[in-house]
Amino acid sequence: MATRIGRYTLRLDTSPSVECYAAIGAKKEAEGPLAACFDQLMEDSTLGEQTWEKAESRLQKEIVALALNKGGLSPEEIDCIFAGDLLNQCTSSSYGLRSFGLPLIGVYGACSTMAESLGLAGLFVEGGFARRAMAVTSSHFCSAEKQFRFPLEYGGQRPPTSQWTVTGAGAAVAGPSGGPPYLRAVTFGRVQDMGIKDANNMGAAMAPAAADTLLRYFDDTRTAPEDYDMIFTGDLGQIGSDLLLQLTAPRGIDLAGKHTDCGLLIYDRKKQTEVGAGGSGCGCAATVLCGYLLDQLREGRFQEILFMATGALMSPTIVQQGESIPGVAHLLHLSANPWPKEVVS
């Protein structure tokens, strides 16, 4: 069973493994620095569907099938799926995954959903509630713009603070400890709201939550940035990343050289100038994790990393009513090694 460390962190004593994983992207992602890390890249963002929403549902269906195929698993070997997306009522997940006939546990953490869902999947395996549990999430640029900002036909100007929603999906299967990467700890974050009301400045809205979760994790575990190879947030973009460093500095936490953001890794902001402050969306952190980071751990290029996905818990209706945008961040400690026996004994 998991052991509570401090006030907010759960240590997964059996070190569940991420047995298999996969990432899908589209044309914009194929033009970015991580193109070679994707298992599949779609040339057509419609995926052959008639609407953007149906296209995103198709992303979820495709990514689950791809991850299972990579792991040599059948749907019958998965006990439950934790899944979520950005659309109202998480319809991309429910419609996309209905054909698999598996227990679906819908989660919503906005862009933090990959860390939230994989953390829950790991805890289900750790507690013996599932032998294997899957974490899935997706986003689509066109469906997100349509729901949260303006339909593409409107042709609105994008301010420099805006981020480009990734069209992509990631899926990972947590199972019994057997090989790297390992899930070693989970810290679920608290909602933070610093009064940001600009729906085109998600990085500023999410940075306080990222700082809060990271500081509480360090307090709980009595560790520091130097104990990890890297700390990956997702997806603060450039503005949110700069704010994170400013918010943690007063506590004596120096993240310089130890932190980067999934939204800054997935696109080349110099060449892909339209992406603004970087990438965003549920699919941003999901594809960087499942396409890049987990491979780095499996191959031993990283030994210890923190993966902290961040989400802006906004609703178009509430924002139009003048409310501010709350943020949340969930953190996973991922490792190339299981916990030593002396730690968990």
N, C-alpha and C positions, 0 to 999 in steps of 0.2 A: 504494500500500500504506500501511497505517497506520504511524505513527511512534511509537515508545515515548518518552514524555516522563517523565523521572524513573523511579521504580521501579514505579509502579502504573498510570499513565495512558497510554492509547492515543489519539493524535490521528488523526482520520480526515481525511487530507489532501485527499481529493476532495470532502469535505462532502456525503455522500449526503443526498438529500431524503426527508422523510416525505411521500410523494406523496398518500396518502389515509388516512383514519382515521374511526372511528365509535365511538359509545358507546351502550350500552343500560342502562337502569335499571328499577326496579320502583316499587311504590307509595311506599315510604319515601323513595326518592330523588326522587320526584315532589313530595314535600312539602318538600324542602330548597331551599337558596338557588340551586343550580345546575340546577334543573329544566329551564330553558329551553335549557341547553347540550346536553342529551341528544338524540340522533337518534331514539330510540324509548324510550317508557316503557310498561312492561307493567302493566296493572291487576291481573292475576292472577299471583301469584308461582309458581304451578304450571306456567304456560305451557302448560296443557292436558295435562300429563303426569301419570302416576300416582305418581311418587316425586319427592322433592326432587333426588336425584342425576340423574334423567333430565331434570328441569327445568334443571339447570345445564348439562348437555350440550346442551340445546336453545339455551341462551344462546350457547354457543360457535358453534354452527351458524348462528344468526341473525346474530351480529355479523360473522362472516366474509363472509357473503353481503351484508350491508349495506355494509360497508367497500368491497368490490369494486364494488358497484353505484355508490357515490358516486364512485369513481375511474374508472368506465367500463372496468373491467378484467374479464377472464374468469379463471377458475381456472387456465387453461393459461398465463397470463402471469405466474404466481407460481411461482418455482422451488422454494421450500421454506417451511414454516411452523414457527416457533419458538413453542411453546405450552405452557402449564402452568396448574395450578390448585391448590387446597388439598386435594383429596380423595386418598385412598390410591391410589397408582399413577397419579395424574393422569388418572383415568378420565373426567372431564368433557371433557378435551381429546381423548383418543383416541377415545371414543365419539362426541363431538360433531362431530369433523372427519373421520371415516372416509369420509363420502360424497363428499368433494371429490377424492379420489384423488391427493393431493399428498404429497410427501415431508414427513413429520412428524418434527421434532426436538424431543422432549419435554424440558422444562426444569423444575426445581423450585427456587424461591427463596422459597417461601411468599409473603408479601405484597410481596416485592421483585421478583416475576416479571416485571412489565411493563418495568422498567428493564433487567433481565437479558436478556429476550427481544428487546427493541428494540435493545439494544446489540449483541447477537450478529447480529441481522439486518443492522444497519448495517455491521458488520465483514465479513459475507459479501459485501455489495455492494461495499464498499471494496476487498476483496481479489480481486474478480473471480470469486468462487465462485458468485454468483447475480446476475442482472440485477435481479430484484425478490425480496425476502424479506419475509415477513409475521410480525408479532409479535401474539400473542393471549393473553389471560388472562381469567379469570372467578372469581367467588365467589358464594355463595348463603347468605344468613343461616341458613336452615333446615338445609341440608346441613352447614354448618360447625358449628353448634351440636350437631347430632346426632353428628358425628364427634369433635369436640374437647372438648365439655363435657357437656351433657345433652340428650336429646331434648326438644322443646318441650312434650310432654305432661307432663313432670316438673314444670314450673312453678317451677323454682328461682329464688331471688332473685339478681339481678345486682348485684354490688358497684359502688361509684362508679368504681372503676378500670377497669371493663370497657368494651369498645368494641363498637360494633354492626357486624357484618359486612355489607358492602354486597352487595345482590343486583344484580349487574350485570356487564357485560363490556366490554372495550375491544379494539380491533384497529387496527393501523397497518401500512402498507406502506412499507418502505424501498426506494428506487430510486436511479438515477443523479442526480447533482446537477442540478437544473433549476429549483428555486424553493423558497421557504421553506415550512415550517420545515426547517432543516438540522441534521444530526447532526455535531457538531464534535469531540467527545471522549467517551471512555468510561473510567470507573474501576470495575473490579470489586473488591468489598470483601472483607475478611477476616472470618472467623468470630470473633465476640467473645462472651464469656460471663462475666457478672459475678455469677453465682450466683442469679439470679432464678428462683424455682420456681412462682410463682403464674400459672396459665394464664389468669387474669382480669386480668392486668396486663402486657399485651403492650408497652405503651409503654416501661415500665421495662426490659424485656428487650431491646428493639431500639435504645434510645437510644445505648448505648455503640458499637454498630456504625455508627450514623449519624455520630457524632462522629469515629470512627476514619477512615472513608472520606472524609469532608469534609476533615479536616485533612491527610490524605495527598494529596488532590487539590490543595489549596492549596499544599502543599510541592512537588509535582511541577511545577505550572504557574506557580508564583511569582505567584499571583493572590490576591485577598482579596475579602471580601463586597462591597465597594464597586465591584468590577468587573462586577457583575451586577445586573440589575433586581431579581430575587428568587431565593431559594433555596427550593425546594418539597420537603419530605420527604413520605413517604407509607408507612405511616400511623402516626405516633407518637401521635396524639391529643394531648390537653392535657398529660397527665402526661409523656409522652415528649418533647414539645416543650420543656417547662420544663427537663427534665433535659439535653437537648441544649445549651441555652444555658449551663447550669452546667458541662457537661463541656468545652466549647470555650473558655470564658472564661479559664481559666488559661494558655492559649496566646496570649492577647491577641486572640482572635477575637470580635468583637462582632457578633452576628447580629440584634440588636434592630432592628426595622423592615425587615430584609432577609429574614426567614424566616417562612414559614407552612407548614401541614401539610395534605395532602389530606384527612385525617380530620377536620380542623376546617372545611374549606371545604364539604364535601358535605352536612353536616347543620347545622341551627340548634340548638345545644345548649340554648338558652333555651326554645325552643318545643317541640323534640323531646326532652323530658327523658329519655326511655327510652334514648337513644343513649349515655348515660354520658359517657365521656371523649372520644367522637368516633367517627368511622368507622374501619373496618378491613377486612381481606380483600383478596385479589388484585384484586378488582374496584374497590376504592376508588381506589388510585393510577391504575389503568388508565382508569377512567371520567373522572376529573378531568383526566388528561393528554389523552385522546382526545376529550373533550367540551368542554374549556375551554382548557387551556394551549396546545395546538397552534394553535387558532384565534387566540389572542392574538398568537402569533408570526407567523402568516401575515398577520394584519391590521396588524402593525407596532406593536401596543400594548406588546409586550415586544420588546426587541432581543436580550438575552442572559439566559438563565436556566439554573439548575442544577436538574435533576429527579433526586431521590435517593429511590428506593423502598426501604423497609426491610422485612425479613422475620424473623419468629420461627420458627426451624427446629425446631419442636416436634413430637413424636410423642405421641399419647395413651398409647401403651404405655410409652414411656420416662418420661414425666412421672409416670405411676402407679407407676413403680419408684423415684420420688424423685429423679430427675435434674433438673438445672437446664435452662434454656431458652437455647440459643445464638441469637445474632442475626447478621444479615448485611445490608449495605446496598450497593446498586450505583448509580452516579451517571452521568448523562448531561449533557453540555453541549449545550444546544439553542440555536439562534440564528436570527434573521431574516436573517442574512447568511452567505455561505460564507466560508471562510478567505481572507484577502487573499493574493495571489500572493507577496508578500514574506515571508510567514510560512512557507509550505510550500516555497518554492523552494530 
